[in-house]
Amino acid sequence: MSDVAPLANDLLLRALRREPVERTPVWMMRQAGRYLPEYRAVRAGSDFLTMCRTPALAAEVTLQPIDLIGVDAAIIFSDILVVPEAMGCHLTLDEGVGPQFPTPIRSAAQVQALRQVDPVTDLGYMLEALTLVRRELNGRVPLIGFAGAPWTLASYMVEGKGTKQFAIAKRMLFEQPAVAHALLEKLADAVGAFCQAQVAAGAQAIQLFDSWAGALGPREFREFALPYLARAAAAVRETGVPLIAFAPGASWALDEIADATQADAVGVDWHISPTDARARLGDRAVAMQGNLDPCTLYAPIDEIQRRTHDMLEAFGPFGHIANLGHGILPDIKPAHAKAYVEAVQQHDWSRSAHADARAAALREPAGVSV
């Protein structure tokens, strides 16, 4: 996009590429959301799906945490379920009920009837929002696009709603594996094409969310989730922008996720320590993103600061993007979210055990500029 300003803050993109950075970048999943009074004011005049489908409203709430909380990246306001909706699945999202597909996918005929997604035609509202946000940011911070990974989308489509057990979706894996594979293949191609369109519209990085990876055991994860996550990831890699792959609940597979997706960064949830996550990844050239427990933000501010500094020290100063281990919760106080972000941004690395290594790395000639 030649009509937008160059990045003034490129910390996120440099950290994703494991380049030396002056400080750790920080953003939060669901950072444009209900914990902000300003978001609730916009939401009061519109339902959630209308906000997603109205570029001006999506752009407004995407920008709010940049101005109010001071994060180092924007992530477009939308929902992972816009892709199944574009494929022909009627989606409802009622307050207090959550997302539902009144006609869930349960048969081969239904999978065959799913539409092939044209991102420009079917999801143009989100692409328009991306372009609008990118221009409004005017180079202040990078803009992240995102999509749900195939298994996570399939689980909603087959269950018909959110669930704790995933019994219906998992039953398909065991009773109708061919149907499951056909659905996942269609979803992988749709997600990949959608992510490519997001990059063309202005996204400077992409995150793939396999939010329900933790519902699967290792064998099922390797057969029904990982290959299709990798297929969508391959489409993202064709664009050349950095890719973050996040599969909460599957920290046991961080190395497999990194190898299969070739992502620039893997998301780390709070179920594994930074030290253990790094050990699992070994010497792979991959950054890590995470992993403060979102409930930590209920703590007093001084405790938030202490735990944030501990997290940063455990990950180290390079190849890390500070984030929560999942999305910020809707009843977190904005002041506590801001305290977390500021604790990352103001961390004194000169007093760290990593100080000498960090200083040496920063003295090295700069790598390829982003």
C-alpha positions in Angstrom: 0.0 0.0 0.0 2.0 2.9 -1.3 -0.4 5.5 0.0 0.3 4.9 3.7 3.1 6.1 5.9 6.1 3.9 6.7 6.1 2.2 10.1 7.3 4.3 13.0 7.0 1.4 15.4 8.1 -1.9 13.7 9.1 -3.7 16.9 6.5 -6.5 16.3 7.6 -7.3 12.8 11.3 -7.3 13.8 10.6 -9.5 16.8 8.6 -11.9 14.7 11.7 -12.2 12.5 13.9 -12.7 15.5 15.9 -9.5 14.9 17.3 -7.5 17.8 14.8 -5.0 19.3 15.2 -2.1 21.7 12.4 -3.5 23.8 9.9 -6.4 23.7 6.7 -5.5 21.7 3.3 -6.2 23.3 -0.3 -6.6 22.2 -3.2 -8.6 23.6 -5.6 -11.0 22.0 -9.2 -9.6 22.1 -7.7 -6.2 22.9 -10.6 -4.5 21.0 -13.3 -5.7 23.3 -15.7 -5.4 26.2 -13.2 -4.5 28.9 -13.0 -1.0 27.3 -15.9 1.4 28.1 -15.3 3.0 24.7 -16.0 -0.3 23.0 -19.1 -0.8 25.0 -20.3 2.6 23.9 -20.0 1.6 20.3 -21.5 -1.8 21.0 -24.6 -0.2 22.6 -25.7 1.1 19.3 -25.1 -2.1 17.3 -25.0 -5.9 17.5 -21.7 -7.7 17.3 -22.1 -9.1 13.8 -23.2 -5.7 12.5 -20.1 -4.2 13.9 -18.0 -6.9 12.2 -19.8 -6.2 8.9 -19.6 -2.4 9.1 -16.0 -1.3 8.2 -16.2 2.1 9.9 -17.3 0.5 13.2 -14.8 -2.3 13.0 -12.1 0.2 12.3 -13.1 2.4 15.2 -12.9 -0.4 17.8 -9.7 -1.8 16.2 -8.0 1.6 16.8 -9.3 2.1 20.4 -6.6 0.0 22.2 -3.8 1.8 20.2 -5.0 5.1 21.6 -6.2 4.0 25.0 -3.9 1.2 26.1 -0.8 1.9 24.0 -0.2 -1.6 22.5 2.5 -2.1 19.8 0.2 -3.6 17.2 -3.4 -3.4 16.1 -5.4 -6.6 15.3 -8.5 -6.2 13.1 -11.8 -6.5 14.9 -13.8 -9.4 13.5 -14.7 -13.0 14.3 -13.3 -16.3 13.2 -16.7 -17.5 12.3 -17.1 -15.2 9.3 -15.5 -17.8 7.1 -18.1 -20.6 7.8 -20.8 -18.0 7.3 -19.3 -17.0 3.9 -19.3 -20.7 3.0 -23.1 -20.7 3.4 -23.6 -21.6 7.1 -26.2 -19.3 8.7 -24.6 -17.7 11.8 -26.4 -16.2 14.8 -24.7 -14.5 17.6 -27.0 -13.4 20.4 -26.0 -11.7 23.7 -25.6 -14.2 26.5 -26.0 -17.2 24.1 -22.9 -17.0 21.9 -22.4 -18.0 18.3 -24.7 -20.7 16.9 -25.1 -22.4 13.5 -28.8 -23.4 13.6 -28.2 -26.0 10.8 -25.0 -27.8 11.8 -22.9 -29.7 9.3 -23.4 -33.4 9.9 -23.2 -35.1 6.5 -21.2 -35.5 3.4 -23.9 -33.9 1.3 -23.8 -30.8 3.5 -20.0 -30.6 3.2 -20.3 -30.9 -0.6 -22.9 -28.1 -0.7 -20.6 -25.6 1.1 -19.7 -22.7 -1.1 -16.2 -21.9 -2.3 -15.3 -18.6 -0.6 -14.4 -15.5 -2.7 -12.8 -13.3 -0.1 -13.4 -10.1 -2.0 -17.1 -10.8 -2.7 -18.0 -12.7 0.5 -15.8 -11.0 3.1 -15.1 -7.7 1.5 -16.4 -5.8 4.6 -13.4 -7.1 6.6 -11.0 -6.3 3.8 -12.4 -2.8 3.6 -12.0 -2.5 7.4 -8.3 -3.6 7.1 -7.6 -1.0 4.4 -9.3 1.7 6.5 -7.4 0.8 9.7 -4.1 0.7 7.9 -4.6 4.2 6.6 -5.9 5.5 9.9 -2.9 4.0 11.7 -0.7 6.1 9.4 2.4 4.0 10.3 2.0 4.2 14.1 2.0 0.4 14.6 1.6 -2.7 12.4 -1.8 -4.2 11.6 -2.5 -7.9 12.2 -5.1 -9.9 10.3 -6.3 -13.2 11.5 -8.4 -16.3 10.8 -9.6 -19.4 12.7 -7.8 -22.6 11.9 -9.7 -25.4 10.1 -10.3 -27.7 13.1 -11.6 -24.9 15.3 -14.0 -23.7 12.6 -15.1 -27.3 11.9 -15.8 -27.9 15.5 -18.2 -25.0 15.6 -19.8 -25.9 12.3 -20.4 -29.5 13.4 -21.4 -28.9 17.0 -23.6 -26.0 15.9 -22.4 -23.9 18.9 -19.7 -23.5 21.4 -19.2 -26.5 23.7 -17.0 -27.8 26.5 -16.9 -31.5 25.4 -16.8 -31.3 21.6 -18.5 -34.7 21.6 -20.4 -34.2 18.4 -17.5 -32.8 16.4 -15.1 -35.5 17.7 -17.7 -38.2 17.0 -17.5 -37.2 13.3 -13.7 -37.8 13.4 -14.3 -41.3 14.6 -17.5 -42.2 12.8 -17.1 -40.3 9.5 -13.4 -39.5 9.1 -13.7 -39.1 5.3 -16.4 -36.4 5.8 -14.3 -34.7 8.4 -11.3 -34.6 6.1 -13.4 -33.2 3.3 -14.7 -30.4 5.5 -11.3 -29.6 6.8 -9.8 -29.5 3.4 -12.4 -27.0 2.2 -11.9 -24.9 5.3 -8.1 -24.9 4.9 -8.4 -23.6 1.3 -10.9 -21.0 2.4 -8.8 -19.8 5.3 -5.7 -19.6 3.2 -7.4 -17.6 0.5 -8.9 -15.3 3.1 -5.6 -14.6 4.7 -4.0 -13.8 1.4 -6.8 -11.3 0.7 -6.2 -9.8 4.1 -2.6 -9.2 3.3 -3.5 -7.6 0.0 -5.9 -5.3 1.9 -3.2 -4.1 4.3 -2.5 -6.7 7.0 1.2 -6.8 7.9 1.1 -10.0 9.8 -1.4 -12.9 10.2 -2.3 -15.0 13.2 -4.0 -18.3 12.8 -6.1 -19.3 15.9 -6.6 -23.0 16.5 -8.6 -22.2 19.6 -9.9 -25.7 20.3 -6.7 -27.7 19.6 -6.7 -28.7 23.2 -9.9 -30.7 22.7 -8.0 -33.3 20.7 -5.6 -36.0 21.8 -2.2 -36.3 20.1 -3.3 -38.8 17.5 -6.4 -36.9 16.4 -4.5 -33.5 16.5 -1.9 -34.9 14.2 -4.5 -36.3 11.8 -7.3 -33.7 11.8 -5.9 -30.4 13.0 -2.2 -30.1 12.3 -2.2 -30.9 8.5 -4.9 -28.4 7.8 -3.4 -25.7 10.0 -0.2 -26.3 8.0 -2.1 -26.1 4.7 -3.6 -22.7 5.6 -0.2 -21.6 6.9 1.4 -22.4 3.6 -1.0 -20.0 1.9 0.0 -17.3 4.3 3.7 -17.9 3.8 3.2 -17.2 0.1 2.4 -13.6 0.9 5.7 -13.0 2.6 4.3 -11.4 5.8 5.1 -12.9 9.2 2.8 -15.7 10.5 1.9 -16.5 14.1 0.4 -19.9 14.8 -1.5 -20.3 18.1 -3.0 -23.6 19.3 -3.9 -23.2 22.9 -4.1 -26.4 24.8 -1.5 -28.1 22.6 1.7 -26.8 24.2 2.9 -30.4 24.1 3.1 -30.0 20.3 4.8 -26.6 20.0 7.7 -28.2 18.1 5.4 -30.1 15.8 3.4 -26.9 15.1 6.5 -24.9 14.4 7.8 -27.6 12.0 4.5 -28.2 10.2 3.5 -24.5 9.8 7.0 -23.0 9.4 5.4 -20.0 11.3 7.6 -17.1 12.2 6.2 -17.3 15.8 4.2 -19.8 17.8 1.8 -18.7 20.4 2.4 -20.0 23.9 -0.5 -20.4 26.4 -0.1 -20.2 30.2 -0.2 -24.0 30.7 3.5 -24.2 29.9 6.4 -22.1 31.3 8.5 -20.0 28.9 11.5 -22.1 29.8 9.8 -25.4 29.0 8.4 -23.9 25.8 11.8 -22.8 24.7 13.2 -26.2 25.5 10.5 -27.9 23.5 11.3 -25.7 20.5 15.0 -26.4 20.8 17.2 -24.5 18.3 14.4 -23.9 15.8 14.5 -20.4 14.3 11.0 -19.4 15.6 9.9 -16.6 17.9 7.4 -17.1 20.7 4.4 -15.1 21.7 2.7 -15.1 25.1 2.0 -16.1 27.7 0.7 -14.3 30.9 -2.4 -15.9 32.3 -5.2 -13.5 31.5 -6.5 -13.8 35.1 -3.2 -12.2 36.3 -4.8 -8.9 35.2 -7.2 -9.2 38.2 -4.2 -8.8 40.5 -3.1 -5.5 42.1 -1.0 -3.4 39.7 2.2 -4.0 41.5 1.7 -7.8 41.2 0.8 -7.5 37.5 4.1 -5.7 37.1 6.1 -8.3 39.0 4.6 -11.2 37.1 5.1 -9.4 33.8 8.8 -8.8 34.5 9.2 -12.4 35.5 7.6 -13.5 32.2 9.9 -11.2 30.2 13.0 -12.5 31.9 12.0 -16.1 31.3 11.5 -15.6 27.6 14.5 -13.3 27.2 14.9 -10.1 25.2 14.8 -11.4 21.6 12.5 -13.6 19.6 9.6 -12.8 22.0 6.3 -10.9 21.6 4.6 -10.2 24.9 1.0 -11.2 25.0 -1.5 -13.0 27.2 -1.9 -16.8 27.1 -5.3 -16.2 25.6 -7.7 -13.3 25.1 -8.2 -10.5 27.7 -11.3 -11.1 29.8 -14.2 -8.7 29.5 -14.3 -7.6 33.1 -10.6 -6.6 33.4 -10.1 -3.0 34.4 -8.6 -0.9 31.6 -6.1 0.5 34.1 -4.8 -3.0 34.7 -4.5 -3.8 31.0 -2.6 -0.6 30.6 -0.3 -1.4 33.5 0.5 -4.7 31.9 1.4 -3.1 28.6 3.5 -0.4 30.3 5.3 -3.0 32.4 6.4 -4.7 29.2 7.4 -1.4 27.6 9.3 -0.1 30.6 11.1 -3.2 31.6 14.7 -2.4 32.5 16.8 -4.9 30.5 20.0 -3.2 31.6 19.5 -4.9 35.0 18.6 -8.2 33.6 20.6 -11.4 33.6 20.4 -11.1 29.8 21.9 -7.6 29.8 25.3 -8.5 28.3 23.9 -10.7 25.5 21.3 -8.1 24.7 23.9 -5.3 24.5 26.1 -7.4 22.2 23.2 -8.3 19.9 22.2 -4.6 19.6 25.7 -3.7 18.6 25.7 -6.0 15.7 24.9 -4.5 12.2 21.2 -4.3 11.6 19.6 -7.1 9.5 17.3 -6.7 6.6 14.9 -3.8 7.3 11.2 -4.5 7.6 
